[in-house]
């Protein structure tokens, strides 16, 4: 079972690297930036999705990501990919403990990709 999960983890990591190169012209050396979500126009509130996920609130962070998604802003696609790339680095035990799975990471990437119209690219890399 761990071997299968490790394979999915590596697959996701390689796919994310390829997507970053193709869509954002990102090199492997570039660091993933924190994914800060700014909500509301008046009295804007900043939410650190990485911090939420690190504290076990993975599903809640993912829900906020989708709630405030603006598909006309490609920087949000980059942030969403960074979010899923960050989650993919968690150990399987941590994911299971917080009711999340490696397969949900992959599904999230596909859903976001579909929202931004690049699902065909993701499917081609799988």
Number of C-alpha atoms within 10 A of each C-alpha: 6 8 8 10 15 14 12 17 22 14 14 23 17 14 21 19 15 19 19 17 13 12 13 13 10 14 12 11 6 7 9 14 12 14 20 16 20 12 14 10 7 6 7 10 11 11 16 14 24 23 15 15 20 15 10 17 17 21 15 12 21 18 12 15 21 14 10 13 17 14 14 10 10 13 12 19 22 17 19 22 22 20 26 23 21 20 21 22 14 15 14 16 11 14 20 11 10 14 13 18 20 23 14 16 21 19 13 18 23 18 15 21 20 14 16 17 11 16 16 12 17 17 11 8 14 10
